[in-house]
Amino acid sequence: MADKSKYGSKGEVWHPKFIQYMEFIANHEVYAGMPDAFTDGDKIQWEAPSNRTSGKHKDTHRKRSEWWRKKAISIGIDPNPTKWISRTARQIHPTLKKPCKCCGKVMELRFVYPSNSLLQRLEKLGYIDENFPIEPFERITDVVTRLVEVFGDSVFSNIPQLLKTGAISPPNLEANLESWLNWIEREYIPQEPSVLSPGAMSNAPDRFDGFHSFNLCCRQKADKGRSKSNLMSYTTDRRVFEYWTEGDWIAANRLMGKIKSIFDKEYCLNGHPGPCSADHIGPLSLGFTHRPEFQLLCKSCNSAKNNRMSLREVVHLQGVEATGETVISWHTKALWNLRKRDVLDDETALRLSKLLRDNRHTLMSILQKINDAGYFTFLATFLELSYAERNVQFLNLRVEKHITQFDRINYTSRETKYVEEQKSRRCKVAFESLRDYFTKGNRNACVVSTEMINRKVKSILNLLQSSSSAIQLIDNQIAAILSSSSEIPINEGFRVVVSSLPATLPPNFMAAKSELTDVMGLVAVELSNKWKSERYIRGELNLDF
């Protein structure tokens, strides 16, 4: 193993995962004969800049250029046209993946990530807005999959124009997700389309492996000319999964997409012209379910609402609840039931919003304790992954009084391999959000804690400690996926694990869930007793979502 103290200068720190990768590459047979591979003291000479004018290794760059030329010829690549050296570097690379020198994030070296030009094309589609941002460095196949899942079959008519380049004309494929994804993987990506980017740019012969040491994730640090505003377009919308809420997320996601694609001419609830976005009448961040009902709000009204409930919305949710529909998640139901009838005006609606916010803070604190103890399989049972196995069709979908309506939903079974893709994404976002929840600056968080609550949380951990060896194996697999030292991308790791999750709850899981529900009941009582506390009555408190 390389000694990381040998690498870096002027306070620079090279990520341990990158140093391990250097060792792997420098000793791999593919790179046998690389000139000046090691310096004195067995230090890998990873960098060979062309501006060296003196010293023992002043000719390393020239010698490595010749090595790359011979390597290209040996694998049938003509070293005369442009890009021959980058094609060579990609073709000989043993894994087509590398970690970033700065942060250790492993990214693909193939052209699989949307470039700025593709992001601009996506923005021009009438139905793309803040409800469908691109995850940081999301693979093109994942983007296309999400587009189809959210916006339906109408997306297939847009794919050829999205992916078209001067050199590539997409074929006229059937409106079938698997057909398009197979074409993208097998034919489109290998042609290195200009609207996609590799995870690291080619940099041969300057770098040993032929690629820039910084991946796209950290290029802004290495390349000051990289547009910060463009990088900021890679944002993450975690609202759907990050609060561990209940609800038919497949149907709700599809309906959100349809609002932008077929109801773009509808007016906002407050009378403003569209286009409008889908607004949860019961905010997910306050514990309400992610269900297929939305009110239409224009961008400015949606922003101004900022997850604060009004009297009208609380009354509406109680009316929906009276029909037998579940509007509130299990972890927030107790507090909702204690105080929903005390909402008599907009001030008390805001007061309830603040109570529900602190209920969420407390929930996330408890889930973090379970997460930190390594009981990931138990937590995954709250994610309702089975919804991914459904196709949904809304019958007589319409908008009445600025709220979506339909007669019923027809469900059919989904059996494609992309079911696992959706399940893995939900796991990824949920677990990452749980890990990062209290690191996102000052959330003005109030976490409820009493001796009884703490005792019951310990009881939950004791129950989970008695899990079977099969469950413990899954826990260990998820721990490895989430580990900062893992070289397996999180999505890829979860795609393997989700099929192993238990279909029925083991007895200790059922007992732990019952205890956890009791805990949130105790939290609800504590918060409800603070109904007239200054924290919840005073002014317009920043809810800090």
Sequence and secondary structure as in RCSB ss.txt:
>XXXX:A:sequence
MADKSKYGSKGEVWHPKFIQYMEFIANHEVYAGMPDAFTDGDKIQWEAPSNRTSGKHKDTHRKRSEWWRKKAISI
GIDPNPTKWISRTARQIHPTLKKPCKCCGKVMELRFVYPSNSLLQRLEKLGYIDENFPIEPFERITDVVTRLVEV
FGDSVFSNIPQLLKTGAISPPNLEANLESWLNWIEREYIPQEPSVLSPGAMSNAPDRFDGFHSFNLCCRQKADKG
RSKSNLMSYTTDRRVFEYWTEGDWIAANRLMGKIKSIFDKEYCLNGHPGPCSADHIGPLSLGFTHRPEFQLLCKS
CNSAKNNRMSLREVVHLQGVEATGETVISWHTKALWNLRKRDVLDDETALRLSKLLRDNRHTLMSILQKINDAGY
FTFLATFLELSYAERNVQFLNLRVEKHITQFDRINYTSRETKYVEEQKSRRCKVAFESLRDYFTKGNRNACVVST
EMINRKVKSILNLLQSSSSAIQLIDNQIAAILSSSSEIPINEGFRVVVSSLPATLPPNFMAAKSELTDVMGLVAV
ELSNKWKSERYIRGELNLDF
>XXXX:A:secstr
   GGGS  TT    HHHHHHHHHHHTSGGGTT TT B TTS B  B  TT  SSTTTTHHHHHHHHHHHHHHHT
T  SSSTTHHHHHHHHH SSSEEE TTT  EEESSS EE HHHHHHHHHSTT STTS   TT  HHHHHHHHHHH
H GGGGGTHHHHH  SS       S HHHHHHHIIIIIGGG  TTEE SS B TTTBTTSB SS GGGHHHH TT
S HHHHTT     HHHHT   S HHHHHHHHHHHHHH TT   TTS  S  EEEESS GGGTB   S EEEE HH
HHHHHTT   HHHHHHHHHHHHTT   B TTTHHHHHHHGGG  SHHHHHHHHHHHHHHHHHHHHHHHHHHHTT 
HHHHHTTS GGGGGEEEEEES EEETTEEE SEEEEEE  STHHHHHHHHHHHHHHHHHHHGGGSS         
HHHHHHHHHHHHHHHT  HHHHHHHHHHHHHHSTT  S HHHHHHHHGGGS SS  HHHHHHHHHHHHHHHHHHH
HHHTTTT HHHHSTT     
